[in-house]
Amino acid sequence: MKNIEMKLEGTILTMKVDIAKDFGPSKSGKSITVASTEGNISVPGAEEVKVGLNVYKSRK
């Protein structure tokens, strides 16, 4: 997981991403990766629930 913090409080999942970070070009090269779960992962404390997240910005 890159640049993502997850916290489960009761039934509320909160995800925190620093949008100032930059991990370089995406695999396709069309965008810049800001954060990624790098696939589907289990939510800590609720392993039956999965999340997949990609945060990106366009290349200029």
VEXMAR-28622 format. One record per residue (C-alpha): residue number from 1; residue in three letters; x negated, y, z. Coordinates in nm, 3 decimals. Example, Ala and Ser with C-alpha at 12.3 -4.5 7.8 and 13.67 -1.06 7.14 Angstrom:
2
REC	1	ALA	-1.230	-0.450	0.780 $
REC	2	SER	-1.367	-0.106	0.714 $
***
This chain:
60
REC	1	MET	0.000	0.000	0.000 $
REC	2	LYS	-0.134	0.342	-0.094 $
REC	3	ASN	-0.039	0.662	0.092 $
REC	4	ILE	0.292	0.537	0.240 $
REC	5	GLU	0.389	0.512	0.605 $
REC	6	MET	0.707	0.322	0.690 $
REC	7	LYS	0.894	0.330	1.021 $
REC	8	LEU	1.211	0.141	1.108 $
REC	9	GLU	1.423	0.284	1.391 $
REC	10	GLY	1.735	0.075	1.440 $
REC	11	THR	1.881	0.058	1.090 $
REC	12	ILE	1.710	0.371	0.957 $
REC	13	LEU	1.398	0.328	0.743 $
REC	14	THR	1.179	0.637	0.716 $
REC	15	MET	0.900	0.658	0.460 $
REC	16	LYS	0.631	0.925	0.468 $
REC	17	VAL	0.419	1.019	0.163 $
REC	18	ASP	0.155	1.292	0.135 $
REC	19	ILE	0.229	1.437	-0.210 $
REC	20	ALA	-0.105	1.623	-0.213 $
REC	21	LYS	-0.296	1.296	-0.258 $
REC	22	ASP	-0.395	1.161	-0.598 $
REC	23	PHE	-0.504	0.806	-0.685 $
REC	24	GLY	-0.580	0.871	-1.049 $
REC	25	PRO	-0.398	0.765	-1.366 $
REC	26	SER	-0.127	0.500	-1.362 $
REC	27	LYS	-0.185	0.174	-1.549 $
REC	28	SER	-0.015	0.319	-1.857 $
REC	29	GLY	-0.215	0.642	-1.828 $
REC	30	LYS	0.099	0.854	-1.870 $
REC	31	SER	0.114	0.977	-1.510 $
REC	32	ILE	-0.091	1.029	-1.193 $
REC	33	THR	-0.025	0.794	-0.901 $
REC	34	VAL	0.053	0.971	-0.572 $
REC	35	ALA	0.171	0.669	-0.368 $
REC	36	SER	0.268	0.307	-0.424 $
REC	37	THR	0.371	-0.004	-0.237 $
REC	38	GLU	0.193	-0.191	-0.519 $
REC	39	GLY	0.487	-0.423	-0.569 $
REC	40	ASN	0.778	-0.528	-0.350 $
REC	41	ILE	0.695	-0.566	0.018 $
REC	42	SER	0.888	-0.654	0.333 $
REC	43	VAL	1.000	-0.377	0.566 $
REC	44	PRO	0.814	-0.410	0.900 $
REC	45	GLY	1.064	-0.537	1.158 $
REC	46	ALA	1.315	-0.645	0.891 $
REC	47	GLU	1.118	-0.889	0.675 $
REC	48	GLU	1.431	-0.997	0.485 $
REC	49	VAL	1.456	-0.643	0.342 $
REC	50	LYS	1.221	-0.558	0.055 $
REC	51	VAL	1.109	-0.222	-0.081 $
REC	52	GLY	0.921	-0.123	-0.396 $
REC	53	LEU	0.818	0.240	-0.432 $
REC	54	ASN	0.609	0.436	-0.681 $
REC	55	VAL	0.555	0.810	-0.646 $
REC	56	TYR	0.389	0.985	-0.938 $
REC	57	LYS	0.346	1.315	-1.118 $
REC	58	SER	0.309	1.386	-1.487 $
REC	59	ARG	-0.030	1.441	-1.644 $
REC	60	LYS	-0.092	1.793	-1.762 $
***
